[in-house]
């Protein structure tokens, strides 16, 4: 118990979203935030590290480096975004810029590092592609080792005229990687090769969601038998059974994240499980709430516990701390981060703190290796 640290990615300039809306970012870069684990209060530390639209972040497993996508449509004269590397000062947690690389596609929206710390994987939303980068000495990014372009479309013409790769996740052994693509209603399945820095289609190359789902993020249960897929357009979460040997999925359940009688507009954003896998939470943009679910540990199926106001508007991303006692939600349009306590017995959320932070998009906890 004491102090924990989190990095906050923000929008720093105007951006045209896939929905057609233009958002005017007010952030100044990547912020450092501290959490008092006794009280749940949060505060900003120092000055933000300058970066252009650092909308999604990841931290290397050894805690030495941070990688941020630069969600842009143009970088260094090219029609693409970028990904940037920073070193982390072990004592102050401040960031030092290392280098940037073009991502080969527009509006990169997600970045992740493999467990072996050999490669960084970036999802380009607007272009619908995946870009792979080798990690060089001292955390620097090397030149692209692979660019994979998705193809196709789906039934919601306003959102699904083309592919929109949104994130990447690994299975237990990291032998396979999974990419939810909102634009083609597929969860793409790849075999990984960390020696070459490449991805190859798996024997079953994708899981097909229902038409108009708009899959955005997925997260595995700690037992890796179940995978949870949040459907942005359909405002729902799907529970998938994962066959590790075949690297394939079977649908077990789809459950709504908003009340059945809600008539307004809503799109989902993020989902996370508590570290023990007992509870799952999902964020609603439009309804501006967090949906809380209990998880059946035998079947993986979800039961709705509650839907609570997020404390702002457009809860883009949230983070559950390592103890599973607190949830930090970033409210993009109201420039604030709210802290909720998580009842360990019931999974219900109680808002306990609120802090102004301009245009928060991503929240990532720094964990001591």
N, C-alpha and C positions, 0 to 999 in steps of 0.2 A: 504494500500500500504506500502511496506517496504521490509522485508526479509521473505522468505519462505524456508523450509528445506525439503530435500529429502534424502532417503537412497538408496544406489546403491548396488545391489547384483552382484557378479562377479564370474567368474571361476578362481580358484586358482591352478588347477592342470590339467593334461591331462584327457580328457574324450572322450569316443567312443560314437558318436551320432547314432541315429536310421538310419541315411542316410548312415552309414558306414564310415564317415569321423572321424578323430581324431583331436580334438582341444586341443591346449596346452595353458591352462589358465595362465595368467600373474598377476591376481589380488592378493591382500593380505587379502581379507575378505570383510566386509561390510563398505562402505564409507559413509560419511555424506557430503552432498552438500548443499550450500546455493544459492538461486536465488534472485537477486535484481529485484523486481517487477516493478521498474521504468525503468530500462535499459534492462532487460532480460539477464544480465551477470550472470555467475555462477562461483563458486569457491569451492574448497574442504576445509573442516573444520577438523582439528585435524588429528589423525591417524586412520586407519581403524580398526574395531573390528575383531580380528582373527576368521576365520571360514573356514571350508573345503567346497569348491564349493557351497557357499550360493547363488544359482542361482535364487531363487524366494523368495520374501518377502511379508509379510503382517503385518499390524499394528493393534493392538486391538482398538476397537471403542473408548475406554476411553483414548487412547494415552499413556498408561502405559507400554505396552509391544510390542515387535517385535518378529515375528516368521519367521524362515528361513529354507527352505529345504536344506539339504546337498545332492547334486546330485551325489550320489556315487553308485557303484555296490557292495561295501563291507563296512560294518560298524561293529566294535567291534566283528570281527570274523564271522559275519553273511553275507549271500548273500543278502544284501539290503542296502538302503540308510538310511538317518536319517532326523529328524526335530529338530531344536534347538530353545530354548526360550531365549530371552534377555529382561532385563528391560531397560526402557528409562529414562535417567535423565531429569526431566522436564525443567531444566534451560539450560543445555549444550547440550542436545539431544544425549549425548554419551551413548553407550550401555554397559551393564554389563551382562555377560553370566550367565544363570540360570541352564539349563540342556538340555539334548538331549535324544531322544527316537528313536529306530529303527522303520522304516516305514513298514516293512514286505514285501517290494517290491523294485526293483532296479530302480535307476535314478528317484527319486521323483522330479517333475518339477513344482509343484504348491501347494500353501498353502493358506487357507482362514480361518477366524474366523467368527463364527456366531454373529449376532447382540447382543444376550444375553450374549456373552462372556463365554459360557459354554464349547465349544468344538472347536478344530482345525481339519480341514479336509485337507488331503494330497493326491495328485494324483501321483501315481507311473507310470511313462511313460513306461519304458522298460517292466515291468511286467504286466501292464494293470490292476491295482488295486487301490482301494480307502481305505485309513486308517483313522480312527477317533480316536481322543485323547481327554480326558477330561482335562479342565484347572483347576488346583488346586490353592490353596491360593498363592497370590503374583505372579501369572502368570506362575508358573511352569507347565510343562506337565506331566500328569499322564500316566499310562499304557494304551495301546490300548484298546478301548472299542469295536471296530469292524474292520474287514478287509473284503472287498468285492472284489472278483476276477471276472473280466469280462472274457467272453469267445467269441471266434469267429475269423473271418478273413474277408478279402475283396479282391478286384480284382488286386490291385497293389502289385505284389509279393515281390518287393524289400522293401516295406514299411508297408505292411498290412498282414503279415503272422500270426499275432496274435494281441491281443488287446493292445492298447496304450492309456490309460486314460490320458488326458492332462490338465484338469482344472475342477473346480467346481464353480457354481454360484447359487444364491438363487433367488426366486421370491420375490414379494413385501412383503408378510407376512412371508417369510422363512418357509412356510409349506412344500415347495418342493425344492429339489436341483437337479441340472442338470449337467451332466458330458459329455462333448464332448469326444468321443473316436475315435482317428485318425485311429486306426487299424481295426475297425469293421464298420466304417461309420455310427455311431449311436450317437445321443444325448440321453443319458440315463436319465431317470426321476425317482426320488426317493421321497418318503414321509419322512419327518424328524421327529425324536423323540428326543428332547433335554433332556428329563428326563432320558432316557436310553442311550443316545449317540449312536443312531443307525440310519441307513437308510434302508428303505424297498421299493421294487419296487412299483411304482404307478400303478393305474388301467390301464393306458396306459404307459407301462414301458419304451418306447423309441420312439424317432422320427427317422425315417430312412432317411438318406441323400441319394443323388445320388451316385452310385458306383464310387469309386476313389476320392471322395471329400476330405477326410482326415480332418474332423472337429477338430479344435484345441482350440479355445476360443469362448465364447459367452458373450454378454452383453445386458442387457435390456435397452430399452428407458425409460426415466424418467416416462412416463405414464404407463409403464409395459404392454401395449397392443402389443408391438413389441419387438422381440428379434433378435439380429444380431449375426450370426454364421460365423466365418472366417474359410474357407476351405484351409488348408495349402497346400495340394498336388495340388488341382485344381486352386489355385490362384484366389479365388473369395470370395465374401461375400454373404450370403443368408439372406434375410429378412423374418422372420417367424412371423405369427400372433399367439399370445398367448391367449388361452382360459383359463383364470384363474380358472374358476369353474371346468373344466375337467383336468386342468394341461396338456394340449396337444397343439401341434403346427400344423399350416398349412402354407405351403410355399406360399409366395407372390411374391418373386423375387430372382434371383441370378444374380450378376453383377461382371464382371471381375475387378481385381485390377491392371492389367498390360495391355499395349496396345495390340490390336489384332494381330499386325504384329511383335511382339517380338518373336524371335526364340531361345533365350538363355534359360538357366535353371532358374527356380524361385520357391521358396516356400514362402508362407505367414507366418507371425508370430503373430502379435498382432493387436487388433482393440480396439478403444475407441471412445465414443461419448463425445461431449462437454457437460458441466453440464446442459445446457438448451435444449439439445437434437436436436439442429438445424443442427449440422455437425457431420460426422463420418469420422474417419481416419483409415487406414490400412497400415501395413508395409510389404514390399516386400524384401525378401532376395534373392539375385542373380541379380534381376533388380536394387536392392539397392535404393529403392524409398519409398516415402509415398504417398498413394493415398488418395485424399480428396473428400468427397461426401457431398452433401446437402441432408437433410432428409425431405420428405413430411410429415408434421405433421398430416395429415388426414389419409394417407394410409400407412405411414412408409417406402415407397419405396425410393430408393436412386438414385441420379443423379450425375454422375461423374463431378467434378469441375476441377480437375487438378491431375497430377502425377509429383511429384517433387523429385529431388535427395535428399537423406537423409543426405548427408554430410560425408559419410563414406561407410563402407561395412558391410553387414549383420546386418541390424537394427532389433535386436532381440526383443526389448521391448521398449515401450515409455509411457510417462505419460503426461496427460493434467492437468495443474494446476487448482486449485479450482475456479479461476475466469474465466477460459476458454480463457485466453489471450495468454498463452504460451504452447508450446508442446516441451517436452524434449525427444530426441531420443537417445538410447544407441546403438552405432555401435560396435558390438562385435569384429569383426575381425580387425578393424583399431584403436581400443583402444581410442575411443573418444565419447563424448556426445555433440550433437548439440542442440541448442535452436532455435525454430522457433516462430515468432509471428503469431497469428491467427487473421486475419482480421475479426472483428465482423460483418461487413456488407456482406462479400462475402464468408467467410470461407477459403480463400486462405492462404497458408503458405509462410512466408518469413524467410529465415535463417538469424539469427542475432548474433549468438555466437557459439563458439566451444571450448571445454575443453578436454585435454588429461585425460583419465581415463582408466586403464588397464582392458581389457576383461569385459566390462559392459554387464550385462545380464538383470537385472530388475531395474526399477526405481519406487519408492513409495514415495508419499508425506506424510509428517507428518502434520496432521491436529489437531489444538487445539480443544479438546472436547467442 
